[in-house]
Amino acid sequence: MAKADTKTKIVADGLRYKSKVSGSPFTAATSFGAATMSCFLCGKHRARSQMISKKILGKSQAVCSPTCKALDLALEEANKKPASD
């Protein structure tokens, strides 16, 4: 599912895009549990319920739970549709 490429043009002052929509692609969640964060290790945005805190380089960071690869595989399996006969 690739996004359609958008043509952007920078205004002469270099500060704004003419065709870029304003705002963030990550909409504000109505509840704290539905919010997303990016994994410190893989950088993918995940729901907070799919992450855990691990101490990395002396600071607690949000990372995928149980691991980035395991979560990717679990999500792929969940998204597969059963074959209909």
C-alpha positions in Angstrom: 0.0 0.0 0.0 2.2 2.9 -1.2 1.1 6.4 -0.9 0.6 8.4 -4.1 3.6 10.6 -4.8 2.7 14.3 -4.3 4.5 17.0 -6.2 5.8 19.7 -3.8 7.1 23.1 -4.7 9.0 25.2 -2.3 8.1 28.9 -2.2 10.8 31.4 -3.1 11.5 32.1 0.6 12.2 28.4 1.1 10.0 28.1 4.1 6.8 26.5 2.9 5.5 23.9 0.5 2.7 25.0 -1.8 1.1 21.6 -2.1 1.9 20.1 1.2 -1.0 19.7 3.6 -0.5 21.1 7.0 -0.5 19.0 10.1 0.9 15.7 11.2 0.1 12.3 9.7 -0.2 11.0 13.3 -3.5 12.4 14.5 -4.1 13.2 18.1 -5.6 10.2 20.0 -8.6 10.7 22.2 -7.1 8.5 24.9 -3.6 8.1 26.1 -3.6 4.3 25.4 -4.4 4.9 21.7 -1.5 7.2 21.2 1.4 6.2 19.0 5.1 6.5 19.7 8.1 5.6 17.6 10.3 2.7 18.6 13.8 3.8 19.7 15.3 0.8 17.9 13.4 0.5 14.6 11.8 3.9 14.4 8.3 2.6 13.4 5.3 4.2 14.9 3.3 1.7 17.1 0.4 2.0 19.6 1.7 2.4 23.1 0.0 -0.9 24.0 2.5 -2.6 21.6 5.6 -1.1 23.3 7.5 -1.5 26.5 10.1 0.6 28.3 13.7 -0.6 28.3 16.7 1.2 29.7 19.0 2.0 26.8 22.2 4.1 27.3 21.0 5.0 30.8 17.6 6.3 29.9 14.2 4.6 29.6 13.2 4.3 25.9 10.0 3.0 24.3 10.7 -0.1 22.2 8.6 -2.7 20.4 7.4 -5.6 22.6 8.7 -8.4 22.6 11.1 -7.4 19.7 10.7 -5.4 16.6 10.9 -8.4 14.3 8.5 -10.5 16.4 6.0 -7.7 16.4 6.3 -7.2 12.6 5.6 -10.9 12.1 2.7 -11.0 14.5 1.1 -8.0 12.8 1.6 -9.5 9.3 -0.1 -12.7 10.5 -3.0 -10.8 12.0 -3.4 -8.8 8.7 -3.5 -11.9 6.5 -6.9 -12.7 5.3 -8.1 -16.4 5.3 -8.6 -17.9 1.9 -12.3 -18.1 1.1 -13.4 -21.2 -0.8 
